[in-house]
Amino acid sequence: MNVADEAAEQHPTLALDDTVHQRVRLGILTIAREADRVEFGFLKEQLGATDGNLSRHLKVLEDSGLVAVAKGYAGRRPRTWVALTARGAEALDRELRALRELVRRLDSATPGRHRE
């Protein structure tokens, strides 16, 4: 790749979405992708998050239209379920493409080569 091609090509990290890329939010999206819906307690356990921390991240994702949050009951116990929206699936796909491109770029780089 010549210098002009490098200048025209954006670095893969520019495609990362700050809303999606945060560790807990990325975890929520990926876990929700694996199921129709996922229960709050399961997310909390899997991600090692506190109630407040997980709630805050879910609010960001819900406000962005990336997940849908539903409250209900399982028997007499209140429950909160999270489902990935179509918009959330698209955002996750874009994030994964950017991460794959970053890995591809690093894997194909010549070790020790520095760019000015």
Secondary structure as a PSIPRED ss2 file (coil, helix, strand):
# PSIPRED VFORMAT (PSIPRED V4.0)

   1 M C   1.000  0.000  0.000
   2 N C   1.000  0.000  0.000
   3 V H   0.000  1.000  0.000
   4 A H   0.000  1.000  0.000
   5 D H   0.000  1.000  0.000
   6 E H   0.000  1.000  0.000
   7 A H   0.000  1.000  0.000
   8 A H   0.000  1.000  0.000
   9 E C   1.000  0.000  0.000
  10 Q C   1.000  0.000  0.000
  11 H C   1.000  0.000  0.000
  12 P H   0.000  1.000  0.000
  13 T H   0.000  1.000  0.000
  14 L H   0.000  1.000  0.000
  15 A H   0.000  1.000  0.000
  16 L C   1.000  0.000  0.000
  17 D C   1.000  0.000  0.000
  18 D H   0.000  1.000  0.000
  19 T H   0.000  1.000  0.000
  20 V H   0.000  1.000  0.000
  21 H H   0.000  1.000  0.000
  22 Q C   1.000  0.000  0.000
  23 R H   0.000  1.000  0.000
  24 V H   0.000  1.000  0.000
  25 R H   0.000  1.000  0.000
  26 L H   0.000  1.000  0.000
  27 G H   0.000  1.000  0.000
  28 I H   0.000  1.000  0.000
  29 L H   0.000  1.000  0.000
  30 T H   0.000  1.000  0.000
  31 I H   0.000  1.000  0.000
  32 A H   0.000  1.000  0.000
  33 R H   0.000  1.000  0.000
  34 E C   1.000  0.000  0.000
  35 A C   1.000  0.000  0.000
  36 D C   1.000  0.000  0.000
  37 R C   1.000  0.000  0.000
  38 V E   0.000  0.000  1.000
  39 E E   0.000  0.000  1.000
  40 F H   0.000  1.000  0.000
  41 G H   0.000  1.000  0.000
  42 F H   0.000  1.000  0.000
  43 L H   0.000  1.000  0.000
  44 K H   0.000  1.000  0.000
  45 E H   0.000  1.000  0.000
  46 Q H   0.000  1.000  0.000
  47 L H   0.000  1.000  0.000
  48 G C   1.000  0.000  0.000
  49 A C   1.000  0.000  0.000
  50 T C   1.000  0.000  0.000
  51 D H   0.000  1.000  0.000
  52 G H   0.000  1.000  0.000
  53 N H   0.000  1.000  0.000
  54 L H   0.000  1.000  0.000
  55 S H   0.000  1.000  0.000
  56 R H   0.000  1.000  0.000
  57 H H   0.000  1.000  0.000
  58 L H   0.000  1.000  0.000
  59 K H   0.000  1.000  0.000
  60 V H   0.000  1.000  0.000
  61 L H   0.000  1.000  0.000
  62 E H   0.000  1.000  0.000
  63 D H   0.000  1.000  0.000
  64 S C   1.000  0.000  0.000
  65 G C   1.000  0.000  0.000
  66 L C   1.000  0.000  0.000
  67 V E   0.000  0.000  1.000
  68 A E   0.000  0.000  1.000
  69 V E   0.000  0.000  1.000
  70 A E   0.000  0.000  1.000
  71 K E   0.000  0.000  1.000
  72 G E   0.000  0.000  1.000
  73 Y E   0.000  0.000  1.000
  74 A E   0.000  0.000  1.000
  75 G C   1.000  0.000  0.000
  76 R C   1.000  0.000  0.000
  77 R E   0.000  0.000  1.000
  78 P E   0.000  0.000  1.000
  79 R E   0.000  0.000  1.000
  80 T E   0.000  0.000  1.000
  81 W E   0.000  0.000  1.000
  82 V E   0.000  0.000  1.000
  83 A E   0.000  0.000  1.000
  84 L E   0.000  0.000  1.000
  85 T C   1.000  0.000  0.000
  86 A H   0.000  1.000  0.000
  87 R H   0.000  1.000  0.000
  88 G H   0.000  1.000  0.000
  89 A H   0.000  1.000  0.000
  90 E H   0.000  1.000  0.000
  91 A H   0.000  1.000  0.000
  92 L H   0.000  1.000  0.000
  93 D H   0.000  1.000  0.000
  94 R H   0.000  1.000  0.000
  95 E H   0.000  1.000  0.000
  96 L H   0.000  1.000  0.000
  97 R H   0.000  1.000  0.000
  98 A H   0.000  1.000  0.000
  99 L H   0.000  1.000  0.000
 100 R H   0.000  1.000  0.000
 101 E H   0.000  1.000  0.000
 102 L H   0.000  1.000  0.000
 103 V H   0.000  1.000  0.000
 104 R H   0.000  1.000  0.000
 105 R H   0.000  1.000  0.000
 106 L H   0.000  1.000  0.000
 107 D H   0.000  1.000  0.000
 108 S H   0.000  1.000  0.000
 109 A C   1.000  0.000  0.000
 110 T C   1.000  0.000  0.000
 111 P C   1.000  0.000  0.000
 112 G C   1.000  0.000  0.000
 113 R C   1.000  0.000  0.000
 114 H C   1.000  0.000  0.000
 115 R C   1.000  0.000  0.000
 116 E C   1.000  0.000  0.000
